[in-house]
Each structure stands twice: as C-alpha cells, then as structure tokens.
Amino acid sequence: MSSHYLPASGSGIRSGQNYGIGTQGEFSAYGPSHWAALTVFVAGAVAVVWLGRRQSERQARVFGRVVGAITAAIYAAAFVNALFPPDVRWSVPLHLTDLATMVTAYAMWSQRHWAYTLTYYWGLVLSVQALISPVLTGPDFPNYQFLGFWAIHLLVVWAAIYLTWGRGMRPGWRSYRLVVGVTLTWVAVTMTFNSIAGSNYGFLNAKPSTASLLDVMGPWPWYVVVGAVLVAAIWAAMTWPWERQRGRQAGPPPCSSAS
C-alpha cells in the first residue's frame, strides 16, 4: 500500500513530463537532492516540535490555519496540474496521498481529532515511506515536480509530528479502528476503480516501476495483503504506548473500604 504522490508514480504532478526542460538532470534516489530533502525533513521535524510546545492556544490556532491553507493551496495546484490532459489514469484523486494531504490540511486548520488521527497514522507510516523510497521519476531540483512532491509529503509528516509531539494530541484504540476502517474502504473502492479504468492508484493493482518495499512482499495480489497486515501491525504498535501512558496517568481504581 503506497502513499506516493506523483503520477506515473502517484497523482497530482505527473512525472515523466519535461515540458521542454532538457538541461536538468533526473532525480535519483539517495542522490544529493534526496539527501538534502531528508536533511530538511529532520530540521523541520525538530522545529515544529520546538514551536508547538511554546505556542499559546491562540498562536497554535493561527499557525494551524496558515499551514492548513498553504497545504490545501499546494494540493489544489497539484490537482489542477493533473487535469491537463485529463485522464482517468491520473486525474482522479484516489491515491492515498491525495486523501492524506486533504485530511492534513483540515487537521491543521481545525485540529479536529478524527482528522489528526488519519494524519498521524497515514503520515508517520505511508508518507514516511515516500520519503525513504520516493516514487519520483523526472527532473531533479528545482523543477516544480520535484518541489511539489517533497512539499506535499513533508507537510503531511511535519503536521503529524507537530500535532503529536508539539501540541500533545494522542491517538487511541478508537483512533486505530477508525484509520483501519477508512483505509480498508479506500482499498476496496480504489482497487475496484483500477480494475474498471485500467489505472493503478495506490499501486494496488501493480507495483511501481521504481524500487520500493513492495518488492519484497511477493507478487500481486499478495503484496497488497502482506502490506495491509504489516501496516495494521505497525499502526497497532504506534497506538499501544499512548494507551499504556494514558492508563498509567489515570492510576489504579480507588479501593472501596469495608464498613
């Protein structure tokens, strides 16, 4: 199950279109630009935690609305780009990153817990996967495809980190059930659409052309099953520590004294 964003590799900004830019090199995983993006990610993660812990409620509300609006604007630009030329194979917002980006924008704007929940699980597992093994083919920095890919994924992961370790929001088992239910629904709908339209949103019907973790999970459809089980287990492991902490803070139940 992938969250990668670019076209032939995801959605939104389509890779493989040079638009007359022939002088730029191609993006290469773990090349200089990739390491630079990962460095920016680490620095940004530290910064948003530091900032979130020092903000007042009013400051956090203003900051969240600004970042939410920026995230929505970047996604809107990417979505419009995917409409030219329109094609059901890449113009429909069915990649999980499409959903994650829209939910992240709303989570930052409103700080509603259900939106935070999806941002937490999708961002810290699936979007992080996109940072580690980006399905990005096309011109390197500073091409708009490169900038759009990294802006979207970094904002989603930074939002999850900011809301969790900066602002103190926490998931629970109810959150876990929500994200599993929503994600399984997305899988069913998207696989059905892919089968009808001949598309490959979410890489649910075929693996991406670039190297990814799916390569070690067997052929289709088994890599979808293995990936789903693995992700569900990781999400459970991401929930348990917070539930355990919550239980410790609540303390033992009071003992009733015998009369």
C-alpha positions as CSV (number, residue, x, y, z in Angstrom):
1,M,0.0,0.0,0.0
2,S,1.6,3.2,-1.1
3,S,1.1,6.8,-0.5
4,H,3.4,8.2,-3.2
5,Y,2.2,11.3,-4.9
6,L,3.4,11.6,-8.4
7,P,1.7,10.2,-11.4
8,A,3.1,7.7,-13.2
9,S,4.2,7.3,-9.7
10,G,1.3,8.8,-7.9
11,S,-1.1,11.6,-8.5
12,G,-1.2,15.4,-9.0
13,I,2.1,16.4,-10.6
14,R,2.8,14.0,-13.3
15,S,6.4,12.7,-13.7
16,G,8.0,12.0,-16.9
17,Q,6.9,15.3,-18.5
18,N,9.8,17.6,-19.1
19,Y,7.9,20.5,-20.7
20,G,10.9,21.5,-22.7
21,I,13.3,21.4,-19.8
22,G,16.1,19.4,-21.1
23,T,19.1,20.7,-19.1
24,Q,18.0,19.4,-15.7
25,G,19.3,16.1,-14.5
26,E,16.9,13.3,-13.5
27,F,16.0,12.8,-9.9
28,S,17.9,9.9,-8.3
29,A,17.0,8.2,-5.1
30,Y,19.7,8.9,-2.5
31,G,21.4,11.4,-4.7
32,P,22.4,14.9,-3.5
33,S,18.9,16.3,-3.8
34,H,17.3,13.4,-1.9
35,W,19.7,13.7,1.0
36,A,19.1,17.5,1.0
37,A,15.3,16.8,1.3
38,L,15.8,14.4,4.1
39,T,18.0,16.9,5.9
40,V,15.2,19.5,5.5
41,F,12.8,16.9,6.9
42,V,14.8,16.3,10.0
43,A,15.4,20.0,10.6
44,G,11.7,20.8,10.1
45,A,10.6,18.0,12.4
46,V,12.7,19.4,15.2
47,A,11.5,22.9,14.5
48,V,7.8,22.1,14.6
49,V,8.1,20.2,17.9
50,W,10.0,23.1,19.4
51,L,7.5,25.6,18.1
52,G,4.4,23.6,19.1
53,R,5.5,23.3,22.7
54,R,6.0,27.0,23.0
55,Q,2.8,28.2,21.4
56,S,-0.3,29.5,23.2
57,E,-3.7,28.2,22.1
58,R,-4.3,31.3,20.0
59,Q,-0.8,31.1,18.4
60,A,-1.4,27.4,17.6
61,R,-4.8,28.1,16.1
62,V,-3.4,30.8,13.8
63,F,-0.3,28.7,12.9
64,G,-2.5,25.7,12.1
65,R,-4.8,27.7,9.8
66,V,-1.9,29.2,8.0
67,V,-0.2,25.9,7.4
68,G,-3.5,24.2,6.6
69,A,-4.3,26.9,4.0
70,I,-0.8,26.5,2.5
71,T,-1.1,22.7,2.3
72,A,-4.5,23.0,0.7
73,A,-3.2,25.5,-1.9
74,I,-0.2,23.3,-2.8
75,Y,-2.5,20.3,-3.2
76,A,-5.0,22.3,-5.3
77,A,-2.2,23.4,-7.7
78,A,-1.0,19.8,-8.0
79,F,-4.6,18.5,-8.6
80,V,-5.2,21.1,-11.3
81,N,-1.9,20.1,-12.9
82,A,-3.1,16.5,-13.0
83,L,-6.1,17.6,-15.1
84,F,-4.0,18.5,-18.1
85,P,-4.6,16.5,-20.1
86,P,-7.4,14.8,-18.2
87,D,-7.2,11.1,-18.0
88,V,-8.8,8.7,-15.5
89,R,-5.4,7.0,-15.0
90,W,-4.0,10.0,-13.2
91,S,-6.6,12.8,-12.9
92,V,-8.8,11.2,-10.2
93,P,-7.7,12.0,-6.6
94,L,-7.6,8.3,-5.4
95,H,-4.0,7.9,-4.3
96,L,-3.9,7.7,-0.5
97,T,-1.6,10.7,-0.5
98,D,-4.5,12.7,-2.1
99,L,-6.6,11.8,0.9
100,A,-3.8,12.3,3.4
101,T,-3.0,15.8,2.1
102,M,-6.6,16.9,2.2
103,V,-7.1,15.5,5.7
104,T,-3.8,17.0,6.8
105,A,-4.9,20.5,5.6
106,Y,-8.2,20.1,7.6
107,A,-6.4,18.7,10.6
108,M,-4.1,21.7,10.8
109,W,-6.9,24.2,10.2
110,S,-9.4,22.7,12.7
111,Q,-7.3,20.4,14.9
112,R,-10.3,18.0,15.0
113,H,-9.3,14.7,16.5
114,W,-10.6,12.5,13.7
115,A,-8.5,14.4,11.1
116,Y,-5.5,14.3,13.4
117,T,-6.0,10.5,13.7
118,L,-5.7,9.9,10.0
119,T,-2.8,12.3,9.7
120,Y,-0.9,10.6,12.4
121,Y,-1.2,7.0,11.0
122,W,-1.1,7.9,7.3
123,G,1.6,10.5,7.7
124,L,4.0,8.7,10.0
125,V,3.9,5.4,8.1
126,L,2.8,5.8,4.5
127,S,4.1,9.3,3.8
128,V,7.4,8.5,5.6
129,Q,7.7,5.5,3.2
130,A,7.5,8.0,0.4
131,L,10.4,10.0,1.9
132,I,12.5,6.8,2.2
133,S,11.7,5.3,-1.2
134,P,10.3,8.1,-3.3
135,V,8.4,7.0,-6.5
136,L,9.6,10.1,-8.3
137,T,10.7,10.0,-11.9
138,G,11.5,13.2,-13.7
139,P,13.6,16.3,-13.5
140,D,15.6,17.0,-10.3
141,F,15.6,20.1,-8.2
142,P,14.5,22.9,-8.7
143,N,11.8,21.5,-11.1
144,Y,8.2,22.1,-10.0
145,Q,7.6,18.3,-10.0
146,F,10.4,17.8,-7.5
147,L,9.3,20.7,-5.3
148,G,5.6,19.6,-5.4
149,F,6.4,16.0,-4.4
150,W,8.6,16.9,-1.5
151,A,6.4,19.8,-0.3
152,I,3.3,17.6,-0.1
153,H,5.0,14.7,1.7
154,L,7.0,16.9,4.1
155,L,3.9,18.9,5.1
156,V,1.9,15.8,5.9
157,V,4.7,14.2,8.1
158,W,5.5,17.5,9.8
159,A,1.8,18.0,10.6
160,A,1.6,14.6,12.2
161,I,4.8,15.3,14.3
162,Y,3.6,18.8,15.2
163,L,0.2,17.8,16.4
164,T,1.5,14.8,18.3
165,W,4.8,15.9,20.0
166,G,4.3,19.6,19.6
167,R,0.6,20.1,20.6
168,G,0.1,16.9,22.6
169,M,-2.7,15.3,20.7
170,R,-2.8,11.5,21.1
171,P,-4.3,8.5,19.3
172,G,-6.1,5.6,21.0
173,W,-7.7,2.3,20.1
174,R,-10.7,4.1,18.8
175,S,-8.4,6.1,16.5
176,Y,-6.9,2.8,15.4
177,R,-10.2,1.3,14.5
178,L,-11.1,4.5,12.5
179,V,-7.9,4.5,10.4
180,V,-8.2,0.8,9.7
181,G,-11.8,1.1,8.6
182,V,-11.2,4.1,6.4
183,T,-8.1,2.6,4.8
184,L,-9.8,-0.7,4.0
185,T,-12.7,1.2,2.5
186,W,-10.2,3.1,0.4
187,V,-8.5,-0.1,-0.7
188,A,-11.8,-1.7,-1.8
189,V,-13.0,1.4,-3.7
190,T,-9.7,2.1,-5.3
191,M,-9.0,-1.5,-6.4
192,T,-12.4,-1.7,-8.0
193,F,-11.9,1.6,-9.8
194,N,-8.4,0.5,-11.0
195,S,-9.9,-2.7,-12.4
196,I,-12.6,-0.8,-14.4
197,A,-10.5,2.2,-15.5
198,G,-7.1,0.4,-16.1
199,S,-5.4,2.7,-13.6
200,N,-3.1,1.9,-10.7
201,Y,-4.0,4.3,-7.9
202,G,-2.2,3.5,-4.7
203,F,-0.2,0.8,-6.6
204,L,-2.9,-1.6,-5.5
205,N,-3.1,-3.3,-8.9
206,A,0.6,-3.3,-9.8
207,K,3.9,-2.4,-8.2
208,P,5.6,1.0,-9.0
209,S,8.4,1.0,-11.6
210,T,10.9,2.2,-9.1
211,A,12.3,0.2,-6.1
212,S,10.0,0.1,-3.1
213,L,9.2,-2.0,0.0
214,L,6.5,-3.8,-2.1
215,D,9.3,-5.6,-4.0
216,V,9.9,-7.9,-1.0
217,M,6.3,-8.7,-0.4
218,G,5.7,-11.1,-3.2
219,P,3.6,-10.8,-6.4
220,W,0.2,-9.2,-6.8
221,P,-2.2,-9.6,-5.1
222,W,-0.2,-11.0,-2.2
223,Y,1.9,-7.8,-1.7
224,V,-1.4,-5.9,-1.1
225,V,-2.3,-8.5,1.6
226,V,1.1,-8.5,3.2
227,G,1.4,-4.8,3.1
228,A,-2.0,-4.3,4.7
229,V,-1.2,-6.7,7.6
230,L,2.2,-5.1,8.1
231,V,0.8,-1.6,8.2
232,A,-2.0,-2.6,10.6
233,A,0.5,-4.2,12.9
234,I,2.7,-1.1,12.8
235,W,-0.3,1.1,13.5
236,A,-1.2,-1.0,16.5
237,A,2.4,-0.6,17.8
238,M,2.0,3.1,17.3
239,T,-1.2,3.1,19.4
240,W,-0.2,0.9,22.3
241,P,2.4,3.2,24.0
242,W,-0.1,6.1,24.1
243,E,-2.8,3.8,25.6
244,R,-0.4,2.5,28.1
245,Q,0.7,6.0,29.1
246,R,-3.0,7.1,29.4
247,G,-3.6,4.1,31.7
248,R,-0.7,5.0,33.9
249,Q,-1.7,8.6,34.2
250,A,-5.3,7.5,35.2
251,G,-3.8,5.5,38.0
252,P,-5.3,2.4,39.7
253,P,-9.0,2.4,40.6
254,P,-9.9,3.5,44.1
255,C,-10.3,0.8,46.6
256,S,-13.6,0.6,48.4
257,S,-13.2,0.4,52.2
258,A,-15.2,-2.2,54.1
259,S,-17.7,-0.9,56.5
